[in-house]
Amino acid sequence: MKRLITTLLLTFFVLPATAQITHTAQGSIDKNADEILKKASKKINAASGVTFTVTMTSRDANKKQSAKMSANVLYQQGKYRVTFDNNVIYCDGTSTSHWNKDANELVVNKMSDSDDDLMNPGALLANYSKNYKAKYIRKESNGDAVIDLTPKKTRSFYKIRFIITASGTVRRMEMHNYDSTSAEYEVSKFATAKASASDFAFPKKDNPGVEIIDMR
C-alpha cells in the first residue's frame, strides 16, 4: 500500500504541444515526453516543498473497486512524509520509517539503492530513460496530456499512465499490472509548502514508548 501511494510523488510536468520522435543508437526517444520528465525532475527537486492529497483506488481483474484510501503527502527534494489512517511513513533520503500507531511500533528500512525504485521519485525521474520508455499519447479535449511509461525490464506492471493538466500538474495516474489489476490515483489540494529536516524524521523524543525495529 505505501509503495503504491508514494509513487504519486511524481508531480510537476509541463504539457507539450506536438509529438516528436528522434531515432538514436539506443532506440526511439519521444522528445515531448523527455522534455516533460526532465522539467519534472528539475522542478520537483528545486521546490522548497509541496503538499497534496492522494486518493488511491485499487481495482481487480474485472475492474471492480477492491480498496480505496487517501493519504496526505509532504515532499521535498527526495524526502517525504506520507500520512494515512493511523500510520506515518518518513523518508529522510537514506532510510524509510513506517510508524504504525495502532501497533505502537516503528519499522526502519534502508532506502533502496535502485535508481528505478518507485519509492524514490527523484531517482525515477532522473533515470527514467534508463529504466523506462516514455511515450506522449495524446492531448485530451480539456487540455490534459496523456503520457505512458513502460518498463524496459520485466516488472509486475507493464505501464504507468499519467494524466497531466494544461497547468502542469498531475491530475491522475494509473498503474496497470500484468495480472489485470490496476491502481488509480487522484491528486487534490496540491500546494507549495515550506519543509525542514525534522518533518521527515520520526519524533522519537515525543514518543518514548514506541518500539523501534531497525531492519537496516
GUSEMI-97836 format. One record per residue (C-alpha): residue number from 1; residue in three letters; x, y, z. Coordinates in steps of 0.2 Angstrom, whole numbers, padded with zeros to 4 digits. Each point is the difference from the previous one (the first is absolute). Example, Ala and Ser with C-alpha at 12.3 -4.5 7.8 and 13.67 -1.06 7.14 Angstrom:
BEGIN
@num:1 | residu:ala | X:0062 | Y:-0022 | Z:0039
@num:2 | residu:ser | X:0006 | Y:0017 | Z:-0003
END
This chain:
BEGIN
@num:1 | residu:met | X:0000 | Y:0000 | Z:0000
@num:2 | residu:lys | X:0014 | Y:0013 | Z:0005
@num:3 | residu:arg | X:0009 | Y:-0005 | Z:-0016
@num:4 | residu:leu | X:-0015 | Y:0004 | Z:-0011
@num:5 | residu:ile | X:-0004 | Y:0017 | Z:0009
@num:6 | residu:thr | X:0017 | Y:0007 | Z:0000
@num:7 | residu:thr | X:0002 | Y:-0003 | Z:-0019
@num:8 | residu:leu | X:-0011 | Y:0015 | Z:-0002
@num:9 | residu:leu | X:0014 | Y:0011 | Z:0006
@num:10 | residu:leu | X:0003 | Y:0003 | Z:-0019
@num:11 | residu:thr | X:-0008 | Y:0016 | Z:-0001
@num:12 | residu:phe | X:0006 | Y:0015 | Z:-0011
@num:13 | residu:phe | X:-0002 | Y:-0002 | Z:-0019
@num:14 | residu:val | X:-0001 | Y:0012 | Z:-0014
@num:15 | residu:leu | X:-0012 | Y:-0003 | Z:-0014
@num:16 | residu:pro | X:0008 | Y:-0002 | Z:-0018
@num:17 | residu:ala | X:-0008 | Y:0006 | Z:-0016
@num:18 | residu:thr | X:0003 | Y:-0014 | Z:-0013
@num:19 | residu:ala | X:0009 | Y:-0017 | Z:0000
@num:20 | residu:gln | X:0017 | Y:-0001 | Z:-0006
@num:21 | residu:ile | X:0011 | Y:-0016 | Z:-0002
@num:22 | residu:thr | X:0018 | Y:-0001 | Z:-0002
@num:23 | residu:his | X:0009 | Y:-0016 | Z:-0005
@num:24 | residu:thr | X:0017 | Y:-0003 | Z:0009
@num:25 | residu:ala | X:0012 | Y:-0015 | Z:0002
@num:26 | residu:gln | X:-0010 | Y:-0004 | Z:0016
@num:27 | residu:gly | X:-0017 | Y:0000 | Z:-0008
@num:28 | residu:ser | X:-0014 | Y:0013 | Z:-0002
@num:29 | residu:ile | X:-0002 | Y:0015 | Z:0012
@num:30 | residu:asp | X:-0016 | Y:0009 | Z:0001
@num:31 | residu:lys | X:0006 | Y:0018 | Z:0001
@num:32 | residu:asn | X:-0016 | Y:0007 | Z:0008
@num:33 | residu:ala | X:0000 | Y:-0014 | Z:0014
@num:34 | residu:asp | X:0019 | Y:0003 | Z:0003
@num:35 | residu:glu | X:-0003 | Y:0019 | Z:0002
@num:36 | residu:ile | X:-0014 | Y:-0003 | Z:0012
@num:37 | residu:leu | X:0010 | Y:-0012 | Z:0011
@num:38 | residu:lys | X:0016 | Y:0010 | Z:0000
@num:39 | residu:lys | X:-0010 | Y:0016 | Z:0005
@num:40 | residu:ala | X:-0009 | Y:-0011 | Z:0013
@num:41 | residu:ser | X:0016 | Y:-0005 | Z:0008
@num:42 | residu:lys | X:0007 | Y:0017 | Z:0000
@num:43 | residu:lys | X:-0016 | Y:0008 | Z:0007
@num:44 | residu:ile | X:-0003 | Y:-0013 | Z:0014
@num:45 | residu:asn | X:0017 | Y:0000 | Z:0007
@num:46 | residu:ala | X:0002 | Y:0019 | Z:-0001
@num:47 | residu:ala | X:-0016 | Y:0003 | Z:0010
@num:48 | residu:ser | X:0000 | Y:0005 | Z:0018
@num:49 | residu:gly | X:-0013 | Y:-0013 | Z:0003
@num:50 | residu:val | X:-0017 | Y:-0005 | Z:-0006
@num:51 | residu:thr | X:-0015 | Y:-0007 | Z:0008
@num:52 | residu:phe | X:-0015 | Y:-0010 | Z:-0007
@num:53 | residu:thr | X:-0013 | Y:-0013 | Z:0003
@num:54 | residu:val | X:0000 | Y:-0016 | Z:-0010
@num:55 | residu:thr | X:-0015 | Y:-0011 | Z:-0001
@num:56 | residu:met | X:0004 | Y:-0018 | Z:-0006
@num:57 | residu:thr | X:-0013 | Y:-0012 | Z:-0007
@num:58 | residu:ser | X:0005 | Y:-0018 | Z:-0003
@num:59 | residu:arg | X:-0009 | Y:-0010 | Z:-0013
@num:60 | residu:asp | X:-0001 | Y:-0019 | Z:-0003
@num:61 | residu:ala | X:0001 | Y:-0009 | Z:-0016
@num:62 | residu:asn | X:-0018 | Y:0004 | Z:-0004
@num:63 | residu:lys | X:0003 | Y:0018 | Z:0003
@num:64 | residu:lys | X:-0010 | Y:0000 | Z:0016
@num:65 | residu:gln | X:0005 | Y:0011 | Z:0015
@num:66 | residu:ser | X:0009 | Y:-0011 | Z:0013
@num:67 | residu:ala | X:0008 | Y:0013 | Z:0011
@num:68 | residu:lys | X:0000 | Y:0019 | Z:0002
@num:69 | residu:met | X:0009 | Y:0012 | Z:0012
@num:70 | residu:ser | X:0008 | Y:0017 | Z:0001
@num:71 | residu:ala | X:0016 | Y:0007 | Z:0006
@num:72 | residu:asn | X:0008 | Y:0017 | Z:0003
@num:73 | residu:val | X:0017 | Y:0002 | Z:-0007
@num:74 | residu:leu | X:0014 | Y:0012 | Z:0004
@num:75 | residu:tyr | X:0015 | Y:0000 | Z:-0013
@num:76 | residu:gln | X:0017 | Y:0009 | Z:-0001
@num:77 | residu:gln | X:0015 | Y:-0005 | Z:-0011
@num:78 | residu:gly | X:-0001 | Y:-0019 | Z:0002
@num:79 | residu:lys | X:-0007 | Y:0001 | Z:0018
@num:80 | residu:tyr | X:-0018 | Y:-0004 | Z:0004
@num:81 | residu:arg | X:-0013 | Y:-0002 | Z:0014
@num:82 | residu:val | X:-0016 | Y:-0010 | Z:-0004
@num:83 | residu:thr | X:-0014 | Y:0000 | Z:0012
@num:84 | residu:phe | X:-0015 | Y:-0012 | Z:-0001
@num:85 | residu:asp | X:-0012 | Y:-0008 | Z:0012
@num:86 | residu:asn | X:0010 | Y:-0002 | Z:0016
@num:87 | residu:asn | X:0017 | Y:-0002 | Z:-0009
@num:88 | residu:val | X:0014 | Y:0012 | Z:-0005
@num:89 | residu:ile | X:0014 | Y:-0004 | Z:-0012
@num:90 | residu:tyr | X:0016 | Y:0010 | Z:0002
@num:91 | residu:cys | X:0014 | Y:0001 | Z:-0013
@num:92 | residu:asp | X:0016 | Y:0010 | Z:0004
@num:93 | residu:gly | X:0008 | Y:-0004 | Z:-0017
@num:94 | residu:thr | X:0010 | Y:-0015 | Z:0007
@num:95 | residu:ser | X:-0013 | Y:-0010 | Z:0009
@num:96 | residu:thr | X:-0018 | Y:-0002 | Z:0002
@num:97 | residu:ser | X:-0010 | Y:-0002 | Z:0017
@num:98 | residu:his | X:-0017 | Y:-0007 | Z:0001
@num:99 | residu:trp | X:-0009 | Y:0006 | Z:0016
@num:100 | residu:asn | X:-0015 | Y:-0011 | Z:0004
@num:101 | residu:lys | X:-0009 | Y:0009 | Z:0014
@num:102 | residu:asp | X:-0012 | Y:-0014 | Z:0003
@num:103 | residu:ala | X:0014 | Y:-0013 | Z:0003
@num:104 | residu:asn | X:0010 | Y:0013 | Z:0009
@num:105 | residu:glu | X:0016 | Y:-0004 | Z:-0011
@num:106 | residu:leu | X:0011 | Y:0008 | Z:-0012
@num:107 | residu:val | X:0009 | Y:-0011 | Z:-0014
@num:108 | residu:val | X:0015 | Y:0007 | Z:-0008
@num:109 | residu:asn | X:0007 | Y:-0006 | Z:-0017
@num:110 | residu:lys | X:0015 | Y:0006 | Z:-0010
@num:111 | residu:met | X:-0006 | Y:0010 | Z:-0016
@num:112 | residu:ser | X:0002 | Y:-0010 | Z:-0015
@num:113 | residu:asp | X:0016 | Y:0004 | Z:-0011
@num:114 | residu:ser | X:-0009 | Y:-0005 | Z:-0015
@num:115 | residu:asp | X:-0002 | Y:0015 | Z:-0012
@num:116 | residu:asp | X:-0017 | Y:-0007 | Z:-0006
@num:117 | residu:asp | X:-0008 | Y:-0002 | Z:0017
@num:118 | residu:leu | X:-0017 | Y:0007 | Z:0000
@num:119 | residu:met | X:0002 | Y:0006 | Z:0018
@num:120 | residu:asn | X:0013 | Y:0012 | Z:-0006
@num:121 | residu:pro | X:-0008 | Y:0012 | Z:-0013
@num:122 | residu:gly | X:0015 | Y:0011 | Z:-0002
@num:123 | residu:ala | X:0010 | Y:-0015 | Z:-0006
@num:124 | residu:leu | X:-0014 | Y:-0006 | Z:-0011
@num:125 | residu:leu | X:-0001 | Y:0017 | Z:-0009
@num:126 | residu:ala | X:0019 | Y:0002 | Z:-0001
@num:127 | residu:asn | X:0003 | Y:-0017 | Z:-0007
@num:128 | residu:tyr | X:-0017 | Y:-0004 | Z:-0009
@num:129 | residu:ser | X:0008 | Y:-0002 | Z:-0017
@num:130 | residu:lys | X:0011 | Y:-0014 | Z:0007
@num:131 | residu:asn | X:-0014 | Y:-0009 | Z:0007
@num:132 | residu:tyr | X:-0015 | Y:0005 | Z:-0010
@num:133 | residu:lys | X:-0006 | Y:0005 | Z:-0017
@num:134 | residu:ala | X:-0011 | Y:0015 | Z:0000
@num:135 | residu:lys | X:-0013 | Y:0004 | Z:-0013
@num:136 | residu:tyr | X:-0011 | Y:0015 | Z:-0002
@num:137 | residu:ile | X:-0018 | Y:-0007 | Z:-0004
@num:138 | residu:arg | X:-0011 | Y:0014 | Z:-0003
@num:139 | residu:lys | X:-0008 | Y:0016 | Z:0005
@num:140 | residu:glu | X:-0017 | Y:-0001 | Z:0007
@num:141 | residu:ser | X:-0014 | Y:0012 | Z:-0004
@num:142 | residu:asn | X:0001 | Y:0009 | Z:0017
@num:143 | residu:gly | X:0019 | Y:0003 | Z:-0003
@num:144 | residu:asp | X:0006 | Y:-0014 | Z:0010
@num:145 | residu:ala | X:0015 | Y:-0010 | Z:-0006
@num:146 | residu:val | X:0001 | Y:-0019 | Z:0000
@num:147 | residu:ile | X:0018 | Y:-0008 | Z:0002
@num:148 | residu:asp | X:0005 | Y:-0018 | Z:0003
@num:149 | residu:leu | X:0016 | Y:-0007 | Z:0007
@num:150 | residu:thr | X:0003 | Y:-0018 | Z:-0004
@num:151 | residu:pro | X:0014 | Y:-0010 | Z:0009
@num:152 | residu:lys | X:0015 | Y:-0006 | Z:-0010
@num:153 | residu:lys | X:0002 | Y:-0015 | Z:0012
@num:154 | residu:thr | X:-0014 | Y:-0012 | Z:0006
@num:155 | residu:arg | X:-0009 | Y:0007 | Z:0015
@num:156 | residu:ser | X:-0017 | Y:-0004 | Z:0008
@num:157 | residu:phe | X:-0008 | Y:0014 | Z:-0010
@num:158 | residu:tyr | X:0002 | Y:0003 | Z:-0019
@num:159 | residu:lys | X:-0005 | Y:0019 | Z:0000
@num:160 | residu:ile | X:-0002 | Y:0016 | Z:0010
@num:161 | residu:arg | X:-0011 | Y:0012 | Z:-0007
@num:162 | residu:phe | X:0000 | Y:0019 | Z:0004
@num:163 | residu:ile | X:-0015 | Y:0012 | Z:-0002
@num:164 | residu:ile | X:0008 | Y:0018 | Z:0000
@num:165 | residu:thr | X:-0010 | Y:0016 | Z:0001
@num:166 | residu:ala | X:0004 | Y:0015 | Z:-0012
@num:167 | residu:ser | X:0007 | Y:0009 | Z:0015
@num:168 | residu:gly | X:0013 | Y:-0014 | Z:0003
@num:169 | residu:thr | X:-0005 | Y:-0010 | Z:0014
@num:170 | residu:val | X:-0005 | Y:-0018 | Z:0001
@num:171 | residu:arg | X:-0019 | Y:-0003 | Z:0001
@num:172 | residu:arg | X:0000 | Y:-0018 | Z:0000
@num:173 | residu:met | X:0012 | Y:-0015 | Z:-0002
@num:174 | residu:glu | X:-0004 | Y:-0018 | Z:-0004
@num:175 | residu:met | X:0011 | Y:-0016 | Z:0003
@num:176 | residu:his | X:-0005 | Y:-0015 | Z:-0011
@num:177 | residu:asn | X:0006 | Y:-0017 | Z:0006
@num:178 | residu:tyr | X:0003 | Y:-0016 | Z:-0010
@num:179 | residu:asp | X:-0013 | Y:-0009 | Z:0011
@num:180 | residu:ser | X:-0013 | Y:0012 | Z:-0007
@num:181 | residu:thr | X:-0002 | Y:0010 | Z:0017
@num:182 | residu:ser | X:0003 | Y:0018 | Z:0000
@num:183 | residu:ala | X:0003 | Y:0015 | Z:0012
@num:184 | residu:glu | X:-0007 | Y:0017 | Z:-0003
@num:185 | residu:tyr | X:0005 | Y:0016 | Z:0008
@num:186 | residu:glu | X:-0008 | Y:0017 | Z:0001
@num:187 | residu:val | X:0010 | Y:0015 | Z:0006
@num:188 | residu:ser | X:-0009 | Y:0015 | Z:0009
@num:189 | residu:lys | X:0004 | Y:0014 | Z:0012
@num:190 | residu:phe | X:0017 | Y:0002 | Z:-0009
@num:191 | residu:ala | X:0010 | Y:0015 | Z:0007
@num:192 | residu:thr | X:0017 | Y:0006 | Z:0004
@num:193 | residu:ala | X:0007 | Y:-0002 | Z:0017
@num:194 | residu:lys | X:0015 | Y:0004 | Z:0011
@num:195 | residu:ala | X:0008 | Y:-0015 | Z:0008
@num:196 | residu:ser | X:0015 | Y:-0004 | Z:0011
@num:197 | residu:ala | X:0010 | Y:-0015 | Z:0004
@num:198 | residu:ser | X:-0010 | Y:-0004 | Z:0016
@num:199 | residu:asp | X:-0016 | Y:-0002 | Z:-0011
@num:200 | residu:phe | X:0007 | Y:-0016 | Z:-0007
@num:201 | residu:ala | X:0007 | Y:-0008 | Z:0016
@num:202 | residu:phe | X:-0010 | Y:-0010 | Z:0013
@num:203 | residu:pro | X:-0002 | Y:0011 | Z:0016
@num:204 | residu:lys | X:0008 | Y:-0012 | Z:0011
@num:205 | residu:lys | X:0002 | Y:0012 | Z:0015
@num:206 | residu:asp | X:-0019 | Y:0003 | Z:0000
@num:207 | residu:asn | X:-0004 | Y:-0019 | Z:-0001
@num:208 | residu:pro | X:0011 | Y:-0009 | Z:0012
@num:209 | residu:gly | X:-0012 | Y:-0015 | Z:0001
@num:210 | residu:val | X:0001 | Y:-0005 | Z:-0018
@num:211 | residu:glu | X:0009 | Y:-0016 | Z:-0004
@num:212 | residu:ile | X:0014 | Y:0002 | Z:-0013
@num:213 | residu:ile | X:0004 | Y:-0014 | Z:-0012
@num:214 | residu:asp | X:0015 | Y:0004 | Z:-0010
@num:215 | residu:met | X:0001 | Y:-0011 | Z:-0015
@num:216 | residu:arg | X:0015 | Y:0009 | Z:-0008
END
